[in-house]
Amino acid sequence: MKNQSRLFLSSLRMQNFATFQDEEILFDKGFNAIIGETGSGKSLILDALQLIFGMRADKKTVRKGAEFAIVEATFSDVDETVRSYLNSIGHPCNEEVVLKRIVYSTGTSKAFLNFQQCPLSTLTDFSRRFTDLVGQFENQKLLSENYQLKLLDSFAGIQSKTDSYKLMFEEMNSVQAQIQEKSNYLSELQQKRDFIEFQLNELSTLDPSEEDENLLLEKKDTLLFSQQNHETVSAAISVLSENDEFNILDGLKKITRDLEKLKGSKMTDLSARFTECHSLLQDLTFELSGTLEIEYSEAELEEIIDRLDRYQRLKRKFNTNTKGLAELSEKFHSELKDLNQSDSLLDELKKRYSILEKECLKLANDLHKERQKSSTGLSTLLSKSVQELKMNGAQLKYEVESTGVLGKLGLSRINFIAETNPGEGFFKVKEIASGGELSRILLSLRQILSANDTISVFLFDEIDTGVGGETALSIGKALRNVSSKSQVIAITHLPQIAHHADKLLVVKKESIVENEKARTISVARSIIDDEKDNFVQNMASLH
């Protein structure tokens, strides 16, 4: 019975993709073998999957005469691990996960995850997390010491510890960078301390802000208006009553007295009316005098004008506006504060770095010991597995050495060596292994690690290059073994490998008539049950 995957590729649809016109391929949860004659288009299926997984788009993949090509992959049996990941990146799913690429004839493309457009990197991250492509090019990653170490950590079951170490190491490096940055910053500030203090002193006496400047302008306008009122009212009062040489009230008073001396009812009436005018003007003069009680301060006006002049001078000096002056003042204050607190700031960072360094060193040593302990077991299992894949007498060893220096993967350095010819000595795998041998070594590792790996879908391209006979049978058994825990999709031309598949997908070319012209298309057909056995027998007869 197959183990439940975190997900599995259930279908792949290709429209106007190279020689595929409109094809939907359904996959089995277990081992799917893609077969077909050379040039039939079977490798295009993996090309389409690589496109879905973030490979660079090529306009040549768009079928001739079409404006765009569409590739869409659907994944089923999605577990909570995958759901949680998709929720965290903002692309939640229901029962299925759908990845889609549209490639236009112009060479541009669009990427979609669960029917939402997304950056291409999102598809790449998804594929790296849950799928793995094993082919001639991809085998080269086996030569990377970092990848070798990752495989050992997976075998040892310490991936969570490795992840914790990576986070701690990144934090330590971040603190170290902050120390360097802060030291350089403070050194620069120290050299211009006098300049900072001088500029800050000039700005601090003003303490600039947009609110303050606006308030000053309002006060200035108010005081200037009060000054104008005061001068106008004073001049009016002077004319009415205070001018010693002549004023209107005294003049009216004299006219009234002179009229009172004259006889006749007409003069008496005029005298009374002049008396009334004198009284009315006297009241108005009193009211005008009352408005002079609202005092304005010439000293305050001069002070306000002086502050506004300083605003203008400083804005010209620093080539900025009032908001910029406020920001400069805050900046200089902050720089001076940093200078005054420089020792304590650096001490805190250095203490944090020291703590992180000790924690990283402890965790790195623990990881190194567990890697050394597990390397023997992995070496034994790996040697046995490659021998079963007909690398007769081959021995593989994982040697774990300490670098003595903390790195992003700890203290460990991997020396992956092999003896492919008994008695001839061990050499680095990358120096002696052929492409076919690398494929078998990586397949062996996948067999050993698939139970604990995060990978749910394995894609094998050209895994049978340069092999045949019993070796091909062994590779078929190994692929079937991997498929007991994860989905396997492999391109093969060997019946010995196809025999072990749960499902065969045969790709072939056909001719069709399109717009009165002959066109070539690739089609894929599923071969299952008894038909599969007959088909494999026919393959064997051809080989």
C-alpha positions as CSV (number, residue, x, y, z in Angstrom):
1,M,0.0,0.0,0.0
2,K,1.3,3.4,-1.0
3,N,2.1,5.9,1.7
4,Q,0.1,9.1,1.6
5,S,2.1,11.9,0.1
6,R,2.0,15.5,1.2
7,L,0.6,15.9,-2.3
8,F,0.9,14.3,-5.7
9,L,0.8,15.5,-9.3
10,S,-2.6,14.3,-10.5
11,S,-2.7,16.0,-13.9
12,L,-0.8,18.1,-16.4
13,R,-2.5,20.0,-19.2
14,M,-0.6,21.5,-22.1
15,Q,-2.2,23.8,-24.7
16,N,-0.1,25.0,-27.7
17,F,3.0,23.8,-25.9
18,A,5.6,22.9,-28.6
19,T,4.1,19.8,-30.4
20,F,1.3,19.3,-27.8
21,Q,-1.9,21.0,-29.1
22,D,-4.3,20.3,-26.2
23,E,-3.3,17.4,-24.1
24,E,-4.2,16.4,-20.5
25,I,-2.1,13.7,-18.8
26,L,-3.3,12.0,-15.7
27,F,-0.7,10.5,-13.3
28,D,-0.8,7.7,-10.7
29,K,0.2,8.2,-7.1
30,G,3.0,5.7,-7.5
31,F,5.5,5.1,-10.3
32,N,4.7,6.7,-13.6
33,A,7.0,5.8,-16.6
34,I,7.0,8.0,-19.7
35,I,8.0,6.1,-22.8
36,G,8.2,6.8,-26.5
37,E,10.4,7.0,-29.5
38,T,13.2,9.5,-29.8
39,G,11.7,12.8,-30.8
40,S,8.2,11.8,-29.9
41,G,7.9,14.6,-27.3
42,K,8.2,12.7,-24.0
43,S,10.9,15.0,-22.7
44,L,8.6,17.9,-23.4
45,I,6.4,16.7,-20.5
46,L,9.3,17.3,-18.1
47,D,10.0,20.6,-19.9
48,A,6.4,21.6,-19.2
49,L,6.8,20.6,-15.6
50,Q,10.0,22.6,-15.3
51,L,8.2,25.6,-16.7
52,I,5.5,25.2,-14.1
53,F,8.3,24.9,-11.4
54,G,9.8,28.3,-12.4
55,M,12.1,27.6,-15.4
56,R,12.7,30.6,-17.6
57,A,10.1,30.9,-20.4
58,D,11.1,30.5,-24.0
59,K,8.9,31.8,-26.8
60,K,10.1,28.8,-28.9
61,T,7.8,26.6,-26.8
62,V,4.7,28.3,-28.1
63,R,3.2,26.2,-30.9
64,K,3.7,27.8,-34.3
65,G,0.7,30.0,-35.2
66,A,-0.5,30.3,-31.6
67,E,-0.4,33.6,-29.6
68,F,0.4,31.8,-26.3
69,A,1.0,28.4,-24.6
70,I,-0.6,27.3,-21.4
71,V,0.8,24.7,-19.0
72,E,-1.3,23.8,-15.9
73,A,-0.4,21.3,-13.2
74,T,-2.9,20.0,-10.6
75,F,-1.8,18.5,-7.3
76,S,-4.1,16.4,-5.1
77,D,-4.2,14.8,-1.7
78,V,-2.9,18.0,-0.1
79,D,-2.0,17.6,3.5
80,E,-2.0,20.2,6.4
81,T,1.8,20.9,5.9
82,V,1.2,22.1,2.4
83,R,-2.0,24.0,3.3
84,S,-0.2,25.8,6.1
85,Y,2.6,26.7,3.7
86,L,0.2,28.0,1.1
87,N,-1.7,30.0,3.7
88,S,1.5,31.6,4.9
89,I,2.3,32.9,1.4
90,G,-1.2,34.1,0.7
91,H,-2.3,31.4,-1.8
92,P,-4.7,29.2,0.2
93,C,-6.1,26.0,-1.4
94,N,-9.2,23.8,-1.0
95,E,-8.9,20.2,-2.2
96,E,-6.2,20.8,-4.9
97,V,-3.2,23.0,-5.7
98,V,-3.1,24.4,-9.2
99,L,0.1,25.9,-10.8
100,K,-0.2,27.6,-14.1
101,R,2.1,29.4,-16.6
102,I,1.1,31.3,-19.7
103,V,3.9,31.9,-22.2
104,Y,3.3,34.4,-25.0
105,S,4.7,34.4,-28.4
106,T,6.6,37.6,-27.5
107,G,8.6,35.7,-24.9
108,T,6.8,37.2,-21.9
109,S,5.0,35.0,-19.4
110,K,2.6,35.0,-16.4
111,A,2.6,32.7,-13.4
112,F,-0.4,31.7,-11.3
113,L,-0.8,29.7,-8.0
114,N,-4.3,28.7,-7.0
115,F,-5.8,31.0,-9.7
116,Q,-4.0,34.1,-8.3
117,Q,-1.2,35.7,-10.3
118,C,2.1,35.5,-8.5
119,P,5.8,36.2,-9.0
120,L,7.7,33.4,-10.7
121,S,9.8,32.9,-7.6
122,T,6.6,31.7,-5.8
123,L,6.4,28.8,-8.1
124,T,10.1,28.1,-7.7
125,D,9.9,28.1,-4.0
126,F,6.9,25.7,-4.1
127,S,8.7,23.3,-6.4
128,R,11.9,23.3,-4.4
129,R,9.9,22.5,-1.2
130,F,7.9,19.6,-2.6
131,T,9.4,18.3,-5.8
132,D,12.8,17.2,-7.1
133,L,14.1,16.7,-10.6
134,V,16.9,14.2,-11.1
135,G,18.5,14.4,-14.5
136,Q,21.9,14.8,-16.1
137,F,22.2,18.5,-15.2
138,E,20.6,18.1,-11.8
139,N,23.0,15.3,-10.9
140,Q,25.7,17.9,-10.7
141,K,24.3,19.2,-7.5
142,L,25.4,15.9,-5.9
143,L,28.9,17.3,-6.4
144,S,28.1,20.2,-4.1
145,E,29.4,19.8,-0.5
146,N,26.4,21.9,0.7
147,Y,24.0,19.5,-1.0
148,Q,25.9,16.4,0.4
149,L,25.7,17.9,3.9
150,K,21.9,18.5,3.4
151,L,21.4,14.9,2.5
152,L,23.4,13.7,5.5
153,D,21.3,16.0,7.8
154,S,18.1,14.5,6.3
155,F,19.4,11.0,7.0
156,A,20.4,11.9,10.5
157,G,16.9,13.5,11.1
158,I,18.5,16.7,12.4
159,Q,17.1,19.1,9.7
160,S,15.1,21.1,12.3
161,K,18.3,21.6,14.3
162,T,20.1,22.6,11.2
163,D,17.4,25.1,10.4
164,S,17.6,26.5,14.0
165,Y,21.4,26.9,13.6
166,K,21.0,28.7,10.3
167,L,18.6,31.2,11.8
168,M,21.0,31.8,14.8
169,F,24.0,32.1,12.5
170,E,22.2,34.6,10.3
171,E,21.3,36.6,13.4
172,M,24.9,36.5,14.6
173,N,26.1,37.7,11.2
174,S,23.5,40.4,11.3
175,V,24.6,41.6,14.7
176,Q,28.3,41.5,13.5
177,A,27.3,43.7,10.6
178,Q,25.5,46.1,12.9
179,I,28.6,46.4,15.1
180,Q,30.7,47.2,12.0
181,E,28.2,49.6,10.7
182,K,27.7,51.3,14.1
183,S,31.5,51.5,14.6
184,N,32.0,53.2,11.2
185,Y,29.1,55.5,11.8
186,L,30.3,56.6,15.2
187,S,33.9,57.0,13.9
188,E,32.5,59.4,11.2
189,L,30.4,61.3,13.7
190,Q,33.3,61.7,16.1
191,Q,35.3,63.4,13.3
192,K,32.5,66.0,12.8
193,R,31.4,66.4,16.4
194,D,32.3,70.2,16.4
195,F,30.4,70.7,13.2
196,I,27.3,68.9,14.6
197,E,27.4,70.8,17.9
198,F,27.7,74.2,16.1
199,Q,24.9,73.5,13.7
200,L,22.7,72.1,16.5
201,N,23.4,75.1,18.6
202,E,22.2,77.4,15.8
203,L,19.1,75.4,15.2
204,S,18.3,74.8,18.9
205,T,18.1,78.5,19.6
206,L,15.2,78.6,17.1
207,D,13.8,75.1,17.7
208,P,12.2,75.2,14.3
209,S,8.8,73.7,13.4
210,E,6.1,74.4,10.9
211,E,3.6,75.1,13.7
212,D,5.9,77.6,15.3
213,E,6.5,79.5,12.1
214,N,2.8,79.6,11.3
215,L,2.0,80.9,14.8
216,L,4.6,83.6,14.4
217,L,3.2,84.7,11.1
218,E,-0.3,84.9,12.6
219,K,1.0,86.9,15.6
220,K,2.9,89.2,13.3
221,D,-0.2,89.9,11.2
222,T,-2.3,90.5,14.4
223,L,0.2,92.9,15.8
224,L,0.7,94.8,12.6
225,F,-3.1,95.2,12.4
226,S,-3.2,96.4,16.0
227,Q,-0.5,98.9,15.3
228,Q,-2.4,100.3,12.3
229,N,-5.6,100.6,14.4
230,H,-3.7,102.3,17.2
231,E,-2.2,104.9,14.9
232,T,-5.5,105.6,13.2
233,V,-7.5,105.9,16.4
234,S,-4.8,108.1,18.0
235,A,-4.9,110.5,15.1
236,A,-8.7,110.7,15.2
237,I,-8.7,111.4,19.0
238,S,-6.1,114.1,18.4
239,V,-8.3,115.8,15.9
240,L,-11.4,115.4,18.1
241,S,-10.0,116.5,21.5
242,E,-6.2,116.4,22.1
243,N,-4.7,118.8,19.6
244,D,-3.6,121.9,21.6
245,E,-3.7,124.3,18.7
246,F,-7.1,123.2,17.5
247,N,-9.5,120.3,18.1
248,I,-13.1,119.8,17.1
249,L,-14.6,119.5,20.6
250,D,-13.0,122.7,21.8
251,G,-14.2,124.4,18.6
252,L,-17.8,123.2,19.1
253,K,-17.7,124.3,22.7
254,K,-16.6,127.8,21.7
255,I,-19.2,128.0,19.0
256,T,-21.9,127.0,21.5
257,R,-20.8,129.6,24.0
258,D,-20.8,132.3,21.3
259,L,-24.3,131.4,20.1
260,E,-25.6,131.4,23.6
261,K,-24.8,135.1,23.7
262,L,-27.0,135.9,20.8
263,K,-30.7,136.6,21.1
264,G,-33.6,135.2,19.3
265,S,-35.4,131.8,19.2
266,K,-33.5,130.8,16.1
267,M,-30.1,131.2,17.8
268,T,-31.3,129.5,20.9
269,D,-32.3,126.4,18.8
270,L,-29.0,126.4,17.0
271,S,-27.1,126.7,20.3
272,A,-29.0,123.7,21.6
273,R,-28.2,121.6,18.5
274,F,-24.5,122.5,18.7
275,T,-24.6,121.5,22.4
276,E,-26.1,118.1,21.3
277,C,-23.4,117.7,18.7
278,H,-20.7,118.4,21.2
279,S,-22.1,115.8,23.6
280,L,-22.4,113.2,20.8
281,L,-18.8,113.8,19.7
282,Q,-17.6,113.6,23.2
283,D,-19.2,110.2,23.6
284,L,-17.7,109.0,20.4
285,T,-14.2,110.3,21.5
286,F,-14.6,108.4,24.8
287,E,-15.5,105.2,22.9
288,L,-12.5,105.6,20.5
289,S,-10.3,106.1,23.5
290,G,-11.6,102.8,24.9
291,T,-10.2,100.9,21.9
292,L,-6.7,102.1,22.7
293,E,-6.8,100.0,25.9
294,I,-6.1,97.0,23.6
295,E,-2.4,97.4,23.7
296,Y,0.2,95.9,21.3
297,S,3.8,95.5,22.2
298,E,6.4,96.9,19.9
299,A,9.1,94.7,21.6
300,E,7.0,91.6,20.9
301,L,6.6,92.6,17.3
302,E,10.3,93.1,16.9
303,E,11.0,89.8,18.5
304,I,8.6,88.0,16.2
305,I,10.1,89.6,13.1
306,D,13.6,88.7,14.3
307,R,12.6,85.0,14.7
308,L,10.9,85.0,11.3
309,D,14.1,86.5,9.8
310,R,16.1,83.7,11.4
311,Y,13.8,81.1,9.8
312,Q,14.5,82.6,6.4
313,R,18.2,82.8,6.9
314,L,18.5,79.2,8.1
315,K,16.3,77.9,5.2
316,R,18.6,79.6,2.8
317,K,21.7,78.3,4.6
318,F,20.6,74.7,4.6
319,N,18.7,75.0,1.3
320,T,15.5,73.5,2.7
321,N,12.1,74.4,4.0
322,T,10.8,74.7,7.6
323,K,10.0,70.9,7.8
324,G,13.6,70.2,6.6
325,L,15.0,72.4,9.4
326,A,13.0,70.5,12.0
327,E,14.3,67.2,10.5
328,L,17.8,68.5,10.5
329,S,17.5,69.5,14.1
330,E,16.2,66.1,15.1
331,K,19.0,64.4,13.0
332,F,21.7,66.4,14.8
333,H,20.2,65.7,18.2
334,S,20.1,62.0,17.3
335,E,23.7,62.0,16.1
336,L,24.9,63.8,19.2
337,K,23.0,61.4,21.4
338,D,24.6,58.4,19.6
339,L,28.0,60.0,20.2
340,N,27.3,60.5,23.8
341,Q,26.0,56.9,24.2
342,S,28.4,55.3,21.7
343,D,30.1,53.1,24.3
344,S,26.9,51.6,25.7
345,L,25.4,51.1,22.2
346,L,28.4,49.1,21.0
347,D,28.8,47.3,24.3
348,E,25.2,46.0,24.0
349,L,25.8,44.8,20.4
350,K,29.1,43.1,21.4
351,K,27.5,41.3,24.3
352,R,24.6,40.1,22.0
353,Y,27.2,38.9,19.5
354,S,29.2,37.1,22.2
355,I,26.1,35.3,23.4
356,L,25.0,34.3,19.9
357,E,28.5,33.1,19.0
358,K,28.6,30.8,22.0
359,E,25.2,29.4,21.3
360,C,26.1,28.9,17.6
361,L,29.3,27.2,18.6
362,K,27.5,24.8,20.9
363,L,24.8,23.9,18.4
364,A,27.4,23.6,15.6
365,N,29.4,21.1,17.8
366,D,26.3,19.1,18.5
367,L,25.4,19.0,14.8
368,H,28.9,18.0,13.9
369,K,28.9,15.0,16.4
370,E,25.5,13.8,15.1
371,R,26.7,14.1,11.5
372,Q,29.8,12.1,12.3
373,K,27.7,9.5,14.1
374,S,25.3,9.2,11.2
375,S,27.8,9.3,8.4
376,T,28.9,5.7,9.1
377,G,25.4,4.3,8.8
378,L,24.7,6.4,5.6
379,S,27.9,5.2,4.0
380,T,27.1,1.6,4.7
381,L,23.5,1.8,3.3
382,L,24.7,3.8,0.3
383,S,27.4,1.3,-0.6
384,K,24.9,-1.5,-0.4
385,S,22.3,0.4,-2.5
386,V,24.7,1.3,-5.3
387,Q,26.0,-2.3,-5.5
388,E,22.4,-3.4,-5.9
389,L,22.3,-1.0,-8.9
390,K,25.1,-3.0,-10.4
391,M,28.0,-0.7,-9.3
392,N,29.7,-4.0,-8.3
393,G,32.2,-3.7,-5.5
394,A,31.7,0.0,-5.2
395,Q,32.2,1.6,-1.8
396,L,31.0,5.1,-0.8
397,K,32.0,7.0,2.2
398,Y,30.8,10.2,3.9
399,E,33.7,11.6,5.8
400,V,32.9,14.5,8.1
401,E,35.7,16.8,9.2
402,S,35.7,19.9,11.4
403,T,36.7,23.2,9.8
404,G,37.2,24.8,13.2
405,V,35.4,27.9,11.9
406,L,31.7,28.7,12.1
407,G,30.0,28.7,8.7
408,K,26.4,28.9,7.5
409,L,26.2,25.1,7.8
410,G,28.1,24.8,11.1
411,L,31.6,23.4,11.6
412,S,31.3,20.4,9.3
413,R,33.0,19.8,6.0
414,I,31.9,16.8,3.9
415,N,34.4,14.7,1.9
416,F,32.2,12.4,-0.2
417,I,34.6,9.7,-1.6
418,A,34.1,6.5,-3.5
419,E,36.0,3.4,-4.6
420,T,34.4,2.2,-7.8
421,N,37.1,-0.3,-8.5
422,P,37.9,-2.6,-5.5
423,G,41.5,-2.2,-4.3
424,E,42.2,0.9,-6.3
425,G,41.6,3.4,-3.5
426,F,39.1,6.1,-2.6
427,F,38.8,9.3,-4.6
428,K,36.4,12.2,-4.5
429,V,33.1,11.3,-6.2
430,K,33.2,14.3,-8.4
431,E,36.6,13.2,-9.8
432,I,35.7,9.7,-10.8
433,A,31.9,9.2,-11.2
434,S,30.4,9.2,-14.7
435,G,27.0,10.8,-15.4
436,G,25.3,7.4,-15.2
437,E,27.0,6.5,-11.9
438,L,26.0,9.9,-10.4
439,S,22.4,9.2,-11.4
440,R,22.5,5.8,-9.6
441,I,24.2,7.3,-6.5
442,L,21.6,10.0,-6.3
443,L,18.8,7.4,-6.8
444,S,20.3,5.3,-4.0
445,L,20.3,8.4,-1.8
446,R,16.7,9.0,-2.7
447,Q,15.8,5.5,-1.7
448,I,17.4,5.8,1.6
449,L,16.1,9.3,2.4
450,S,12.6,9.3,0.9
451,A,10.9,8.2,4.1
452,N,12.1,11.4,5.9
453,D,12.4,13.8,3.0
454,T,10.1,16.8,2.5
455,I,9.9,15.9,-1.2
456,S,6.7,14.4,-2.4
457,V,7.2,14.2,-6.2
458,F,10.3,12.9,-7.8
459,L,11.0,13.5,-11.5
460,F,13.7,11.4,-13.1
461,D,15.1,12.3,-16.5
462,E,17.5,10.0,-18.4
463,I,18.0,7.9,-15.3
464,D,18.8,4.9,-17.6
465,T,21.4,6.6,-19.7
466,G,24.2,4.2,-20.6
467,V,22.7,1.2,-18.8
468,G,20.8,-2.0,-19.7
469,G,20.1,-5.6,-18.6
470,E,20.3,-6.3,-14.9
471,T,21.3,-2.8,-14.1
472,A,18.1,-1.4,-15.7
473,L,16.1,-4.0,-13.7
474,S,17.8,-2.8,-10.5
475,I,17.1,0.8,-11.3
476,G,13.4,-0.1,-12.0
477,K,13.2,-1.8,-8.6
478,A,14.8,1.3,-6.9
479,L,12.4,3.7,-8.6
480,R,9.5,1.5,-7.5
481,N,10.9,1.5,-3.9
482,V,11.1,5.3,-3.9
483,S,7.5,5.4,-5.2
484,S,6.3,3.5,-2.2
485,K,6.8,6.7,-0.2
486,S,6.7,9.4,-2.8
487,Q,5.3,9.9,-6.3
488,V,7.8,9.0,-9.1
489,I,7.6,10.3,-12.7
490,A,10.5,9.0,-14.9
491,I,11.3,9.1,-18.6
492,T,12.8,5.8,-19.8
493,H,13.3,3.9,-23.0
494,L,14.1,0.6,-21.2
495,P,11.5,-2.2,-20.8
496,Q,13.3,-3.4,-17.6
497,I,12.4,-0.1,-16.0
498,A,9.0,0.3,-17.5
499,H,8.0,-3.1,-16.2
500,H,8.1,-1.8,-12.6
501,A,5.8,1.2,-13.3
502,D,2.3,1.4,-11.9
503,K,1.3,3.4,-15.0
504,L,2.8,3.8,-18.5
505,L,2.4,6.9,-20.5
506,V,3.2,6.4,-24.1
507,V,4.0,9.6,-26.1
508,K,4.0,9.5,-29.9
509,K,3.6,11.8,-32.8
510,E,0.7,12.0,-35.2
511,S,-0.2,14.1,-38.3
512,I,-3.3,16.2,-38.5
513,V,-4.7,18.5,-41.1
514,E,-5.0,22.1,-39.9
515,N,-6.1,24.9,-42.3
516,E,-5.6,22.5,-45.2
517,K,-2.0,22.0,-44.1
518,A,-0.4,18.9,-42.5
519,R,0.7,19.5,-38.9
520,T,2.5,17.4,-36.3
521,I,1.2,16.9,-32.8
522,S,2.3,14.9,-29.8
523,V,-0.2,12.8,-27.9
524,A,0.1,10.8,-24.7
525,R,-1.8,7.7,-24.0
526,S,-2.1,5.8,-20.7
527,I,-1.2,2.0,-20.7
528,I,-2.5,0.1,-17.7
529,D,-3.2,-3.4,-16.4
530,D,-2.8,-6.3,-18.9
531,E,-2.2,-3.9,-21.7
532,K,0.8,-2.6,-19.9
533,D,2.4,-6.1,-19.7
534,N,1.9,-6.7,-23.4
535,F,3.3,-3.3,-24.2
536,V,6.4,-3.9,-22.1
537,Q,6.9,-7.3,-23.8
538,N,6.8,-5.5,-27.2
539,M,9.3,-3.0,-25.9
540,A,11.6,-5.8,-24.9
541,S,11.3,-7.5,-28.3
542,L,12.4,-4.3,-30.0
543,H,15.5,-4.0,-27.7
